[in-house]
Amino acid sequence: MKTIKFIFPLWLVCFVASSNVPAQSNAADTNATAWITRPLSLVDCLNLALSQNATIRKAKSDLQATYGVVVQTRAVALPRVLATGNYTDTDPEAVDRFPITAPGFNQPHENWNAGIKIVQSVYEGGKMLAAVRAARLTKEQSLLQYQTVVDDTLLNTRLAYYDVLLAAQQIVVHEASVKLLAKELEDQQRRYNAGTVPHFNVLRAEVAVANARPALIQARNNYRIAKNNLANLLGYNLPRDIWEDIPLNLSDQLDAQPYQIDLPQAIVQALANRTELDALRKQEDLQRENIVNAKSGYKPSVQVFAGYGWYNSQFTDDLSHDLHGWNAGAQLTWDIFDGMLTRGKVIQARALYEKSRTDVEDTGRQIELEVRTAYSQFIEAREVLESQKTVQAEAEEALREAEARAAAGTGTQLDVLDAQTSLTQARTTEIQALHDYAAARARLERATGANMVQTENPKS
């Protein structure tokens, strides 16, 4: 089978600031009829989830918000351009005047000034370099968090797709069971009419048919619910006029492609690839930068500035007579004692840093436990599936022999009913085993940090 690979570039999300989320939502609504009525493969559903799932779209908005945080964090290291202006009109009686006046000299009661100035911090006690590093770490962390949301959503989409396939197969199995039992009822009814079997046989066949119908009803309901769940994950708004079954058709089938994995290697891969753990490592680095930022309160702050200013003369009331020129300089501020404010910030930053280190260690253990659990569930699903390889064929052969013996008079109706029940159970167990195998493999791949968008039919 041809392998189709999809690569989801993380760098693409860097352009999220210019994305139009409402337009995506409208596109999903207008194009819904086109994709919901055509058969969808697993890859189709994963791609639709990437573009239309509400959780992923909200994560994109969070990523855009984080971009604003990055810009704010870097601001301390960049120059500032300040423009100022002021106009004051004072009561002439409140203006302090020189006791000696000269001709042409008037103390103005109106004053104005304007200017523009560039201020650049040159030393902030390590805060500027910490801010630049923190901006980079925040950006990388937000991308990792976004990828985590994408991976979780794609896993849920895969599981929902498998649930729909399972429910559809369960309907087939239970319909076949009801059909077999109904055929047995017709046969027993004919024999009773011919006087060759008692009425008890007819009653027992009717009870068997009645007992099989609830399972079929439940399977159909599970199918409706599974399709609704998948449609919701795909970001489709169900029309209000659809009451029963939505027209969602899937093209793939439940299968069991071989998949080999080594547990120690899987654990190493998970610890290296899981974006949740990488995001926490970035958080640990951010908390370390916060310690540097907090300690900067102990150190002086130095800025240089240069600008150009205009202001009116103080020796004439002619406001058009102004003075202007360049100015430049440097300024230093140093909080010798700030009431223990800086000490409190340092204590808080160090505590949060230790907490982030503990989070990394604990999450690493949790991921290892998740891999071990997913691996164990996968092994169980694989062993159950292997145990069911010949059961259905044997159950079909047992039913054929039971019907032949009953027709020859050497078997009983109970043998036939038991064989039919065993065949239904074998078919149900087999499709459930196929579903559990596919679901266990998907969870194991997610636990190890594998790419959740891989191939149309995942292979080892």
C-alpha positions in Angstrom: 0.0 0.0 0.0 1.3 3.5 -0.9 2.6 5.4 2.1 1.6 9.1 2.3 3.6 11.2 4.8 2.5 14.5 6.2 4.9 16.8 8.0 3.6 19.5 10.3 6.2 22.3 10.4 6.4 24.0 13.8 7.9 27.1 12.3 4.7 27.7 10.4 3.0 28.7 13.6 5.3 31.7 13.8 3.0 33.4 11.4 0.0 32.9 13.6 -0.2 36.6 14.4 -1.4 37.2 10.9 -3.9 34.3 10.8 -7.6 34.9 10.6 -9.3 32.5 12.9 -12.9 33.7 12.2 -12.3 33.1 8.5 -11.3 29.5 9.3 -14.5 29.0 11.2 -16.6 30.3 8.4 -14.8 28.2 5.9 -15.5 25.1 8.0 -19.2 25.9 8.0 -19.5 26.5 4.3 -17.4 23.6 3.2 -18.8 21.1 5.8 -21.3 19.6 3.3 -18.5 18.9 0.9 -16.4 16.8 3.3 -19.0 15.3 5.5 -20.7 13.5 2.6 -17.6 12.0 1.0 -15.7 9.0 2.4 -13.0 10.2 4.9 -9.8 8.4 5.5 -7.9 8.7 8.8 -5.5 11.1 7.2 -8.4 13.3 6.0 -9.8 13.5 9.5 -6.4 14.3 11.0 -5.9 17.1 8.5 -9.4 18.5 9.1 -8.8 18.4 12.8 -5.5 20.4 12.3 -7.4 23.1 10.4 -10.8 23.2 12.1 -10.7 21.7 15.6 -11.7 24.2 18.2 -9.0 23.2 20.7 -6.3 23.7 18.2 -7.7 27.0 17.1 -7.8 28.2 20.7 -4.2 27.1 21.1 -3.3 29.2 18.1 -4.9 32.2 19.8 -2.9 31.4 22.9 0.2 31.3 20.8 -0.6 34.8 19.4 -1.1 36.1 22.9 2.3 34.7 23.8 3.8 36.6 21.0 2.7 39.8 22.7 4.3 38.6 25.9 7.6 38.0 24.0 7.5 41.6 22.6 6.9 43.0 26.1 9.7 40.9 27.6 12.2 42.2 25.1 11.2 45.9 25.6 13.6 46.5 28.5 16.6 45.9 26.2 15.4 48.3 23.4 15.7 52.1 23.3 12.7 54.3 24.0 11.7 57.4 22.1 9.9 59.9 24.2 8.0 63.0 23.0 6.9 65.6 25.5 4.9 68.8 25.4 3.5 71.2 28.0 1.6 74.5 28.1 0.8 76.4 31.3 -1.2 79.6 31.8 -0.8 81.1 35.3 -2.7 83.9 37.0 -0.5 87.0 36.4 -1.0 87.9 40.1 0.6 84.5 41.1 3.7 85.0 39.0 6.8 85.8 41.0 8.5 88.8 39.5 11.9 90.4 39.8 11.8 93.5 42.1 13.8 95.4 39.6 12.5 95.7 36.1 14.0 97.0 32.9 12.4 98.4 29.7 11.2 95.6 27.4 11.5 93.0 30.2 8.2 91.2 31.1 7.8 88.1 33.2 5.5 85.8 31.2 2.5 84.1 32.8 2.2 81.7 29.9 4.9 78.9 29.4 5.3 76.1 27.0 7.9 73.5 26.2 8.3 70.5 23.9 11.0 68.0 23.2 11.9 64.6 21.9 14.4 62.3 23.6 15.9 58.8 23.0 16.7 56.8 26.2 18.7 53.7 26.1 19.5 51.5 29.1 23.1 50.5 29.2 23.1 48.6 32.5 20.3 47.1 34.5 22.1 44.7 36.7 21.7 41.8 34.2 18.1 42.4 33.6 18.5 43.2 29.9 20.3 40.0 28.9 17.9 38.0 31.1 15.0 39.7 29.2 16.4 38.7 25.8 17.0 35.1 26.9 13.5 35.0 28.5 11.9 36.2 25.3 13.5 33.5 23.4 12.6 30.8 26.0 9.0 32.1 26.1 8.7 31.8 22.3 10.1 28.3 22.3 7.9 27.2 25.2 4.7 28.5 23.6 5.6 26.5 20.4 6.1 23.4 22.5 2.8 23.9 24.3 1.0 24.4 21.0 2.5 21.2 19.6 1.4 19.3 22.8 -2.2 20.5 22.1 -1.9 19.4 18.5 -0.6 15.9 19.5 -3.3 15.4 22.1 -6.1 16.5 19.7 -4.8 14.2 16.9 -4.7 11.3 19.3 -8.3 11.9 20.3 -9.2 12.2 16.6 -7.5 8.8 15.8 -9.3 7.1 18.8 -12.6 8.6 17.7 -12.1 7.4 14.2 -11.4 3.9 15.5 -14.5 4.1 17.7 -16.6 4.8 14.6 -15.1 1.9 12.7 -15.7 -0.4 15.7 -19.3 0.6 16.1 -20.0 0.1 12.4 -18.5 -3.4 12.6 -20.5 -4.2 15.7 -23.7 -3.4 13.8 -22.7 -5.8 11.0 -22.0 -8.5 13.6 -25.2 -8.1 15.5 -27.3 -7.8 12.3 -25.8 -11.1 11.2 -26.5 -12.6 14.6 -30.2 -11.5 14.5 -30.4 -12.8 10.9 -29.1 -16.2 11.9 -31.4 -16.5 14.8 -34.4 -15.3 12.8 -33.5 -18.0 10.2 -33.4 -20.6 13.0 -36.8 -19.3 14.2 -38.3 -19.7 10.7 -36.8 -23.2 10.5 -38.3 -24.2 13.9 -41.6 -22.7 13.0 -41.8 -24.8 9.8 -40.8 -27.9 11.7 -43.4 -27.2 14.3 -46.1 -26.7 11.6 -45.0 -30.0 10.2 -45.3 -31.6 13.6 -41.7 -32.7 13.9 -40.6 -30.5 16.8 -42.5 -29.3 19.9 -43.7 -25.7 20.4 -41.0 -25.3 23.0 -38.4 -25.1 20.2 -40.3 -22.2 18.6 -40.5 -20.4 21.9 -36.8 -20.9 22.6 -35.9 -19.5 19.1 -38.2 -16.5 19.6 -36.5 -15.8 23.0 -33.1 -16.0 21.3 -34.1 -13.5 18.6 -35.5 -11.1 21.2 -32.4 -11.4 23.3 -30.2 -10.5 20.3 -32.1 -7.4 19.3 -31.0 -5.1 22.3 -27.4 -5.6 21.4 -28.1 -4.5 17.8 -30.0 -1.5 19.1 -27.2 -0.6 21.4 -24.6 -1.0 18.5 -26.6 1.4 16.3 -26.8 3.9 19.2 -23.0 3.6 19.8 -22.5 4.2 16.1 -24.5 7.4 16.2 -22.7 8.7 19.3 -19.2 7.8 17.9 -19.9 9.7 14.6 -21.2 12.7 16.6 -18.0 12.7 18.7 -15.8 12.5 15.6 -17.7 15.3 13.9 -17.2 17.5 16.9 -13.5 16.8 17.0 -13.4 17.8 13.3 -14.9 21.1 14.1 -18.2 20.5 12.2 -21.4 22.2 13.4 -24.1 19.7 13.0 -27.2 21.0 11.2 -30.3 21.2 13.5 -32.4 19.3 11.0 -30.3 16.1 11.5 -32.0 14.1 14.2 -30.7 10.6 13.9 -27.7 9.6 12.0 -25.2 12.1 10.5 -24.0 11.4 7.0 -20.4 10.7 8.0 -18.7 7.9 6.0 -15.2 6.5 6.7 -13.1 4.8 4.1 -10.5 3.0 6.2 -10.9 -0.3 8.0 -9.7 -1.7 11.3 -6.5 -3.7 10.7 -3.5 -4.9 12.6 -0.3 -3.8 10.9 2.8 -5.3 12.7 4.4 -2.9 15.1 7.6 -3.7 17.0 8.9 -1.6 19.8 11.6 -1.9 22.4 10.5 -0.6 25.9 13.9 0.8 27.0 14.3 2.6 23.7 10.7 3.8 23.8 11.3 5.4 27.3 14.5 7.1 26.0 12.6 8.3 23.0 9.7 9.6 25.1 12.0 11.6 27.5 13.7 13.1 24.4 10.6 13.9 22.3 7.7 14.7 24.6 6.9 18.3 24.1 5.3 18.6 27.5 8.6 17.8 29.2 10.5 20.1 26.9 8.1 22.9 27.7 8.7 22.3 31.4 12.5 22.5 30.8 11.9 25.8 29.2 9.9 26.9 32.2 12.8 25.9 34.4 15.2 28.1 32.4 12.7 30.9 32.5 12.6 30.7 36.3 16.3 30.8 36.4 16.2 34.0 34.4 13.6 35.4 36.8 16.2 35.0 39.6 18.6 37.2 37.6 15.9 39.7 37.0 15.0 39.8 40.7 18.7 40.2 41.8 19.0 43.2 39.5 17.2 45.2 42.1 20.4 45.1 44.2 22.4 46.8 41.4 22.3 50.3 39.8 20.5 51.3 36.7 22.3 53.4 34.1 20.7 55.1 31.0 22.0 57.4 28.4 19.8 59.9 26.6 19.9 62.4 23.8 17.2 64.7 22.5 16.1 68.0 21.1 14.0 70.6 23.0 12.0 73.8 22.5 10.7 76.2 25.2 9.6 79.8 25.4 11.8 82.6 26.8 11.3 83.5 30.4 12.2 87.1 29.9 9.4 88.1 27.5 5.7 87.5 27.2 6.1 86.9 23.5 5.3 83.2 23.2 6.8 83.1 19.7 10.2 83.9 21.1 11.5 80.4 21.8 14.8 78.7 22.6 15.8 75.3 21.2 18.7 73.0 21.0 20.2 69.6 21.6 20.8 67.9 24.9 22.4 64.7 25.9 23.6 63.0 29.1 23.5 60.0 31.4 21.6 59.1 34.5 22.1 56.6 37.3 19.6 55.4 39.8 20.4 53.0 42.7 18.0 51.9 45.4 20.3 51.7 48.4 17.5 50.3 50.5 14.1 49.4 49.1 12.4 48.1 52.2 13.5 44.5 51.5 11.4 44.5 48.3 14.3 43.0 46.2 15.0 40.4 48.8 11.4 39.2 48.7 11.5 39.0 45.0 14.7 36.9 45.0 13.2 34.5 47.6 10.1 34.1 45.5 12.1 33.5 42.3 14.3 30.9 43.9 11.3 29.0 45.3 9.6 29.0 41.9 12.8 27.8 40.3 13.1 24.9 42.7 9.4 24.1 42.0 10.0 24.1 38.2 12.9 21.7 38.7 10.7 19.3 40.7 8.0 19.6 37.9 10.6 18.5 35.4 11.6 15.5 37.5 8.1 14.5 38.3 6.8 14.8 34.8 9.7 12.7 33.6 8.6 9.9 35.9 5.0 10.3 34.9 6.0 10.1 31.2 8.0 6.9 31.9 5.0 5.5 33.7 2.7 6.4 30.8 5.0 4.7 28.3 5.2 1.5 30.5 1.4 1.5 30.9 0.8 2.1 27.2 3.3 -0.6 26.3 1.7 -3.1 28.6 -1.7 -2.3 27.1 -0.3 -2.7 23.6 1.2 -6.1 24.4 -2.2 -7.2 25.9 -4.1 -6.0 22.8 -1.6 -7.8 20.5 -1.8 -11.0 22.5 -5.6 -10.9 22.5 -5.7 -10.3 18.8 -3.3 -13.2 18.1 -5.5 -15.5 20.2 -8.5 -14.7 18.0 -6.9 -15.4 14.6 -8.6 -18.8 14.2 -11.5 -18.5 16.6 -14.0 -17.1 14.1 -13.3 -19.8 11.5 -13.6 -22.5 14.2 -16.9 -21.0 15.4 -18.3 -20.9 11.8 -17.3 -24.5 11.4 -18.9 -25.4 14.7 -22.2 -23.8 13.7 -22.2 -25.6 10.3 -21.7 -28.9 12.1 -24.4 -28.1 14.7 -26.9 -27.3 11.9 -25.9 -30.5 10.0 -26.3 -32.7 13.1 -29.7 -31.0 13.9 -30.9 -31.6 10.4 -29.8 -35.3 10.6 -31.6 -35.7 14.0 -28.4 -36.4 16.0 -28.1 -32.8 17.4 -30.4 -30.5 19.3 -31.7 -27.0 18.8 -29.8 -25.9 21.8 -26.5 -27.0 20.1 -27.4 -24.7 17.2 -28.3 -21.8 19.4 -25.1 -22.2 21.4 -23.0 -22.4 18.2 -24.7 -19.2 16.9 -24.0 -17.4 20.2 -20.4 -18.5 20.2 -20.0 -17.3 16.6 -21.4 -13.9 17.5 -19.1 -13.7 20.5 -16.1 -14.7 18.4 -16.9 -12.0 15.8 -17.5 -9.4 18.5 -14.2 -10.3 20.3 -12.3 -10.1 17.0 -13.4 -6.6 16.0 -13.0 -5.4 19.6 -9.5 -6.8 19.5 -8.7 -5.0 16.3 -10.0 -1.8 17.7 -8.1 -2.2 21.0 -4.9 -3.0 19.0 -5.2 0.2 16.9 -6.1 2.3 19.9 -3.3 0.9 22.0 -0.8 1.5 19.3 -2.0 5.1 18.9 -1.7 5.7 22.7 1.8 4.1 22.7 2.9 6.3 19.8 1.6 9.4 21.7 3.3 8.3 24.9 6.7 8.0 23.1 6.4 11.4 21.4 6.0 10.0 17.9 4.6 12.1 15.1 0.8 11.7 15.4 0.4 12.5 11.7 2.3 9.8 9.9 0.7 7.6 7.3 -2.6 6.7 5.9 -2.2 3.2 7.3 0.5 3.3 10.0 3.1 0.6 9.6 6.1 -0.4 11.6 
